[in-house]
Amino acid sequence: SQSIDEFGGRRGFRSGVFRHKRRHMDIAGLKVLVIGGGIGGLAVSRALALRGADVTVLEQAPEIAEVGAGIQVSPNGFAVLRSLGLDGALRTCSVRGETISLRDYRGGEVLQLDLRRLARRDYFFVHRADMIDLLAKGARAAGVRIRLLQRVTAIEPGRTPRVTLQTGDTREADLIIGADGLHSVLRGTLNGAEAPFFTGQVAWRALVPNTEGRGAQVQVHMGPGRHVVSYPLRDGSLLNLVAVREQRDWVAESWTQEDDPANLRAAFSDFGPDLRALLERVETVRQWGLFRHPVARNWHGGNCALLGDAAHPTLPFLAQGACMALEDAWGLVRALDGADGVESGLAAYQGLRAGRARRVIDAASANAWKYHLRFGPLRMAAHGALRLGGALMPDRMLHQFDWLYDYDITDER
């Protein structure tokens, strides 16, 4: 079929994807409401619309935008973008990753991993705003209606589920998808009240000019109780920074809380000169507390389903939040396609996704302590083991996450 838009449209689907014959339910004509215009919500909207569904996105913000900075799109997430016909758009606004450098906090490389040796080299660094923009354009081009200033206050699951807006208006659909993030209205409806717990870690994020001409490399500076991740964005003119420190004080779980850059610099004042020079360029910084949320017990009910962070928030130690939302988007549509009804399709969706989500979240949580070793001799021994492993078995070190990166949810073989 012909491309329906500049993003690839229907032509963007690879041969064989969504290929099984329709047995009962037909996605075409299904009326869908998607709550949330983030990465997962926009991706599932385009995927459904390209299958013929009537999709509306309800976004509470006055515009489709993203306050975050950089994200990493590893091969498992890129597989979804490729199958949605958005791979070309991503390539034009991102940096293709080449290496990951693990570094001691006082200077000196511990281990370098060559991303070019992955089985699939599709590893990209992208500004979150650029990702949202390409997904929004792709959704609209597929026929999705995006409605702004639509704050959902209540959801009533059922055969014909209904949302209530802050204005008092209601909307009904055949399927409602809650892609509304950490504080999801639908998650509370399906699972009741849940209290996340503070991990004892806070994070800062910032963008600085790439004045040293850093290439396509992720650098992770690892120190006692702290680490900093940095990598280039856009045309390489910017560096994205995420710094994490262990502390007892509770910090609000908010992505929009501003902090004084001096506090960030003070927290990492004993790091090496290369990292301190990087932090000196920070002019605006945001800070948030890191909280653990359990994977939702119920991902669906009454023709409603959770997606992305609403179902399974993850800590940022494996760079998989966006990729898990993309996988969910494809997995949900894959499960619905050919199911004998919406609810059976949603049950298949949870069965397809819940186990992998837990494994990714557990792996991300385990990474934190590896970066934050406090006991000097233990840290030296661990770094020595990494150096030795990288020298003797570089491929083995690189491929320890093949289970993560080589997974392709769009491949139904």
C-alpha positions as CSV (number, residue, x, y, z in Angstrom):
1,S,0.0,0.0,0.0
2,Q,1.1,3.6,-0.5
3,S,2.6,5.7,2.3
4,I,0.0,7.8,3.9
5,D,2.4,10.4,5.3
6,E,6.0,11.5,5.5
7,F,6.6,9.2,8.4
8,G,6.1,6.0,6.4
9,G,2.5,5.4,7.3
10,R,1.2,1.9,6.4
11,R,4.3,1.4,4.2
12,G,6.3,1.6,7.4
13,F,5.0,-1.7,8.6
14,R,7.5,-4.5,7.9
15,S,6.2,-7.5,6.0
16,G,4.6,-10.0,8.3
17,V,4.0,-7.7,11.2
18,F,0.3,-7.9,12.4
19,R,0.1,-10.7,9.8
20,H,-2.1,-13.2,11.5
21,K,-5.6,-13.6,10.2
22,R,-8.4,-11.9,12.0
23,R,-10.5,-14.5,13.7
24,H,-13.1,-12.6,15.7
25,M,-12.7,-9.0,16.8
26,D,-11.7,-6.4,14.2
27,I,-9.6,-3.4,15.4
28,A,-10.8,-1.4,12.4
29,G,-13.6,0.8,13.7
30,L,-12.8,0.3,17.4
31,K,-13.4,3.5,19.3
32,V,-10.5,4.1,21.6
33,L,-9.7,6.9,24.1
34,V,-6.0,7.2,25.1
35,I,-5.4,9.1,28.3
36,G,-2.0,10.8,28.1
37,G,0.0,12.3,25.2
38,G,3.4,10.9,26.2
39,I,5.6,8.4,24.4
40,G,3.5,5.4,25.2
41,G,0.2,7.1,24.5
42,L,1.2,8.5,21.2
43,A,2.9,5.3,20.0
44,V,-0.2,3.1,20.8
45,S,-2.4,5.7,19.2
46,R,-0.6,5.6,15.9
47,A,-0.4,1.8,16.0
48,L,-4.1,1.5,16.6
49,A,-5.0,4.1,14.0
50,L,-2.9,2.4,11.3
51,R,-5.0,-0.7,12.0
52,G,-8.2,1.3,11.4
53,A,-9.2,2.2,14.9
54,D,-10.9,5.5,15.7
55,V,-8.5,7.0,18.2
56,T,-8.6,10.1,20.4
57,V,-5.9,11.2,22.8
58,L,-6.9,13.1,25.9
59,E,-4.0,15.2,27.2
60,Q,-4.3,17.5,30.2
61,A,-1.5,19.9,29.2
62,P,-2.1,23.0,27.0
63,E,0.3,21.6,24.4
64,I,2.0,18.3,23.4
65,A,5.4,18.9,24.9
66,E,7.9,17.2,27.2
67,V,9.7,18.8,30.1
68,G,12.4,16.1,30.2
69,A,15.7,16.2,28.5
70,G,17.4,13.2,26.9
71,I,16.4,9.5,26.6
72,Q,18.1,6.5,25.2
73,V,16.4,4.4,22.6
74,S,18.0,0.9,22.5
75,P,17.4,-1.7,19.7
76,N,14.3,-3.2,21.4
77,G,12.6,0.2,21.4
78,F,13.8,1.2,18.0
79,A,12.2,-2.0,16.6
80,V,8.8,-0.6,17.4
81,L,9.6,2.8,15.9
82,R,10.8,1.1,12.7
83,S,7.6,-0.9,12.5
84,L,5.5,2.2,13.0
85,G,7.3,3.8,10.1
86,L,9.0,6.4,12.4
87,D,12.6,5.2,12.2
88,G,13.6,7.8,9.6
89,A,12.2,10.6,11.6
90,L,14.1,9.4,14.7
91,R,17.4,9.2,12.8
92,T,17.2,12.8,11.7
93,C,16.8,14.2,15.2
94,S,19.1,11.9,17.2
95,V,22.7,10.8,17.8
96,R,23.5,7.2,17.0
97,G,25.3,5.7,20.0
98,E,28.8,4.2,19.5
99,T,30.3,3.5,22.9
100,I,29.5,3.4,26.7
101,S,32.4,4.4,29.0
102,L,32.2,3.4,32.6
103,R,34.6,5.7,34.6
104,D,35.9,6.0,38.1
105,Y,34.6,9.1,39.9
106,R,38.1,10.6,40.2
107,G,39.0,10.0,36.6
108,G,40.1,7.2,34.4
109,E,38.1,4.8,32.3
110,V,37.2,1.4,33.9
111,L,35.5,-0.2,30.9
112,Q,34.4,0.7,27.4
113,L,31.6,-1.1,25.6
114,D,31.4,-0.8,21.9
115,L,27.7,-0.5,20.9
116,R,28.7,-1.0,17.3
117,R,29.3,-4.7,18.1
118,L,25.7,-5.3,19.1
119,A,23.8,-7.7,16.9
120,R,21.5,-4.8,16.1
121,R,23.2,-1.4,16.1
122,D,20.1,0.6,16.5
123,Y,21.0,2.5,19.6
124,F,20.1,6.3,19.7
125,F,20.3,9.3,22.0
126,V,17.3,11.6,21.5
127,H,15.9,14.7,23.1
128,R,12.6,13.8,24.8
129,A,10.9,16.8,23.2
130,D,12.0,15.6,19.7
131,M,10.7,12.1,20.4
132,I,7.3,13.5,21.5
133,D,7.2,15.8,18.5
134,L,7.8,13.0,16.0
135,L,5.3,10.7,17.7
136,A,2.6,13.4,17.8
137,K,3.1,14.2,14.1
138,G,3.0,10.5,13.3
139,A,-0.2,10.0,15.3
140,R,-1.9,12.9,13.7
141,A,-0.8,11.8,10.2
142,A,-2.4,8.4,10.9
143,G,-5.7,10.1,11.8
144,V,-5.5,10.3,15.6
145,R,-7.3,13.3,17.2
146,I,-5.3,14.9,20.0
147,R,-7.4,16.9,22.4
148,L,-5.5,19.2,24.8
149,L,-6.6,20.6,28.2
150,Q,-8.6,17.4,28.9
151,R,-8.0,16.5,32.5
152,V,-9.5,13.1,33.3
153,T,-10.7,12.9,36.9
154,A,-12.5,9.6,36.9
155,I,-12.8,6.4,34.8
156,E,-15.7,3.9,34.9
157,P,-14.7,0.6,33.4
158,G,-17.4,-1.6,31.9
159,R,-18.7,-2.9,28.6
160,T,-18.7,0.7,27.4
161,P,-16.2,2.4,29.6
162,R,-16.5,6.1,30.4
163,V,-14.2,8.9,31.4
164,T,-15.2,12.0,33.3
165,L,-13.4,15.2,32.7
166,Q,-12.7,18.1,35.1
167,T,-15.3,20.1,33.2
168,G,-17.9,17.5,34.1
169,D,-18.2,16.2,30.5
170,T,-18.1,12.5,29.9
171,R,-16.8,10.4,27.0
172,E,-17.4,6.8,26.2
173,A,-15.4,4.3,24.1
174,D,-15.0,0.7,23.3
175,L,-11.5,0.7,24.9
176,I,-9.8,3.2,27.2
177,I,-6.0,3.1,27.6
178,G,-4.4,4.7,30.6
179,A,-1.0,6.0,29.5
180,D,-1.1,8.7,32.1
181,G,2.1,8.0,33.9
182,L,3.1,7.7,37.6
183,H,0.0,9.2,39.0
184,S,-2.4,7.4,36.7
185,V,-6.1,7.8,37.3
186,L,-6.8,4.5,35.7
187,R,-4.2,2.6,37.8
188,G,-5.9,3.7,40.9
189,T,-9.3,2.7,39.5
190,L,-8.1,-0.8,38.7
191,N,-5.8,-1.4,41.6
192,G,-6.9,0.8,44.5
193,A,-4.6,3.2,46.4
194,E,-0.9,2.2,46.5
195,A,1.9,4.0,48.3
196,P,5.3,4.1,46.6
197,F,8.4,4.2,48.8
198,F,11.3,6.5,48.6
199,T,14.5,4.7,47.5
200,G,16.8,7.0,49.4
201,Q,18.0,8.5,46.1
202,V,17.5,11.8,44.4
203,A,18.3,12.8,40.8
204,W,19.1,15.9,38.9
205,R,18.9,16.5,35.2
206,A,20.2,19.2,33.0
207,L,21.4,20.1,29.5
208,V,24.8,21.8,28.9
209,P,26.7,22.8,25.7
210,N,29.0,20.1,24.4
211,T,32.0,22.4,24.3
212,E,34.5,19.6,24.5
213,G,33.2,18.0,21.4
214,R,32.1,14.7,23.0
215,G,31.4,12.1,20.4
216,A,28.5,9.5,20.4
217,Q,29.4,8.1,23.8
218,V,27.6,7.6,27.0
219,Q,29.8,8.3,30.0
220,V,29.0,7.0,33.5
221,H,31.1,8.4,36.3
222,M,30.7,6.1,39.3
223,G,31.4,7.1,42.8
224,P,30.6,6.3,46.5
225,G,26.8,6.7,46.8
226,R,26.6,8.7,43.5
227,H,26.9,8.5,39.8
228,V,26.5,10.8,36.7
229,V,25.4,9.8,33.3
230,S,26.1,12.0,30.3
231,Y,25.6,11.7,26.5
232,P,25.2,14.0,23.4
233,L,21.8,15.0,21.9
234,R,20.5,16.5,18.7
235,D,23.4,17.4,16.4
236,G,25.9,16.7,19.2
237,S,25.8,20.3,20.4
238,L,24.2,19.4,23.7
239,L,25.1,17.0,26.5
240,N,22.3,15.5,28.6
241,L,23.2,15.0,32.3
242,V,21.5,12.8,34.9
243,A,23.1,12.8,38.3
244,V,22.0,10.5,41.2
245,R,22.9,10.7,44.8
246,E,21.9,8.6,47.8
247,Q,20.4,10.6,50.7
248,R,18.0,10.1,53.5
249,D,15.9,13.2,53.0
250,W,12.6,12.8,51.2
251,V,12.3,14.7,47.9
252,A,9.1,15.2,46.1
253,E,8.4,12.8,43.2
254,S,8.2,15.6,40.6
255,W,10.0,16.1,37.3
256,T,9.5,19.9,37.4
257,Q,11.1,20.9,40.7
258,E,13.9,23.3,40.1
259,D,17.1,23.3,42.2
260,D,20.1,25.5,42.5
261,P,23.0,24.3,40.3
262,A,25.3,25.0,43.2
263,N,23.7,22.2,45.1
264,L,24.4,19.8,42.2
265,R,28.0,20.9,42.0
266,A,28.5,20.6,45.8
267,A,27.1,17.0,45.7
268,F,29.8,16.0,43.3
269,S,32.7,18.3,44.3
270,D,35.1,15.4,45.0
271,F,34.7,14.0,41.5
272,G,37.4,14.4,38.9
273,P,38.2,17.6,37.0
274,D,36.4,16.4,33.8
275,L,33.1,15.9,35.5
276,R,33.4,19.1,37.6
277,A,34.0,21.1,34.5
278,L,30.9,19.6,33.0
279,L,28.8,20.6,36.0
280,E,30.2,24.1,36.0
281,R,28.3,24.7,32.7
282,V,24.9,23.8,34.3
283,E,22.7,26.9,34.5
284,T,19.3,25.3,35.0
285,V,18.7,22.0,36.8
286,R,15.7,20.0,37.9
287,Q,15.6,17.6,40.8
288,W,13.3,14.8,41.8
289,G,13.1,11.9,44.2
290,L,13.3,8.3,43.0
291,F,10.5,6.2,44.3
292,R,9.8,2.5,43.8
293,H,6.3,1.6,42.6
294,P,5.2,-2.0,42.3
295,V,4.3,-3.4,38.9
296,A,0.5,-3.1,38.8
297,R,-1.4,-6.2,39.8
298,N,-4.2,-5.5,37.4
299,W,-3.2,-4.1,34.0
300,H,-6.8,-4.3,32.6
301,G,-10.4,-4.5,33.5
302,G,-13.8,-3.5,32.1
303,N,-12.3,-2.7,28.6
304,C,-9.6,-0.5,30.1
305,A,-5.9,-1.1,30.1
306,L,-2.7,0.5,31.6
307,L,0.4,1.2,29.5
308,G,4.0,2.4,30.3
309,D,4.7,4.0,33.6
310,A,1.1,3.7,34.6
311,A,1.6,-0.1,34.7
312,H,5.2,-0.4,35.6
313,P,7.3,2.6,36.6
314,T,11.1,1.9,36.5
315,L,14.1,3.5,38.0
316,P,16.4,5.3,35.5
317,F,19.4,2.9,35.9
318,L,18.9,0.9,32.7
319,A,17.6,3.7,30.4
320,Q,14.5,1.6,29.5
321,G,11.5,3.7,30.5
322,A,10.7,4.9,27.0
323,C,11.5,1.6,25.4
324,M,9.2,-0.3,27.7
325,A,6.4,2.1,26.8
326,L,7.1,1.5,23.1
327,E,7.1,-2.3,23.7
328,D,3.8,-2.0,25.5
329,A,2.2,0.0,22.7
330,W,3.0,-2.7,20.1
331,G,2.2,-5.5,22.5
332,L,-1.2,-4.2,23.3
333,V,-2.2,-3.9,19.6
334,R,-0.6,-7.3,18.9
335,A,-2.7,-8.9,21.6
336,L,-5.9,-7.2,20.5
337,D,-5.4,-8.2,16.8
338,G,-7.4,-11.3,16.2
339,A,-8.6,-11.7,19.8
340,D,-12.2,-12.8,20.4
341,G,-13.0,-9.6,22.3
342,V,-11.4,-6.6,23.9
343,E,-11.1,-8.1,27.4
344,S,-9.5,-11.4,26.2
345,G,-7.1,-9.3,24.1
346,L,-6.2,-7.2,27.2
347,A,-5.7,-10.3,29.3
348,A,-3.3,-11.6,26.6
349,Y,-1.5,-8.2,26.6
350,Q,-0.8,-8.4,30.4
351,G,0.4,-12.0,29.9
352,L,2.7,-10.9,27.2
353,R,4.2,-7.9,29.0
354,A,4.1,-8.3,32.8
355,G,7.0,-10.8,33.1
356,R,9.3,-8.9,30.9
357,A,8.5,-5.6,32.7
358,R,9.4,-7.1,36.0
359,R,12.7,-8.5,34.7
360,V,13.6,-5.1,33.3
361,I,12.7,-3.3,36.5
362,D,14.6,-5.7,38.7
363,A,17.7,-5.3,36.4
364,A,17.4,-1.5,36.6
365,S,17.2,-1.5,40.4
366,A,20.2,-3.8,40.6
367,N,22.3,-1.4,38.6
368,A,22.2,1.3,41.2
369,W,24.3,-0.4,43.9
370,K,26.9,-1.4,41.2
371,Y,27.4,2.3,40.4
372,H,27.4,3.4,44.1
373,L,29.9,1.1,45.8
374,R,31.1,3.0,49.0
375,F,33.7,0.7,50.5
376,G,36.9,1.7,48.8
377,P,38.6,-1.8,48.6
378,L,35.4,-3.3,47.2
379,R,35.0,-0.6,44.6
380,M,38.6,-1.0,43.5
381,A,38.2,-4.8,43.3
382,A,34.9,-4.4,41.3
383,H,36.5,-1.9,38.9
384,G,39.5,-4.2,38.5
385,A,37.2,-7.1,37.6
386,L,35.5,-4.9,35.0
387,R,38.8,-3.9,33.5
388,L,40.0,-7.5,33.3
389,G,36.7,-8.7,31.9
390,G,36.7,-5.9,29.3
391,A,40.2,-6.8,28.2
392,L,39.8,-10.6,28.1
393,M,36.2,-11.0,27.1
394,P,34.9,-7.7,25.6
395,D,32.1,-9.4,23.7
396,R,30.8,-11.2,26.8
397,M,30.7,-8.0,28.8
398,L,28.8,-6.3,25.9
399,H,26.3,-9.2,25.4
400,Q,25.2,-9.6,29.0
401,F,22.1,-7.6,28.1
402,D,21.3,-9.4,24.9
403,W,18.1,-10.6,26.6
404,L,17.1,-6.9,26.7
405,Y,18.4,-5.4,23.5
406,D,17.8,-8.3,21.1
407,Y,14.1,-8.7,22.1
408,D,11.9,-7.6,19.2
409,I,8.2,-7.5,20.2
410,T,7.3,-6.8,16.5
411,D,8.7,-10.1,15.4
412,E,5.9,-12.7,15.7
413,R,7.9,-15.7,14.5
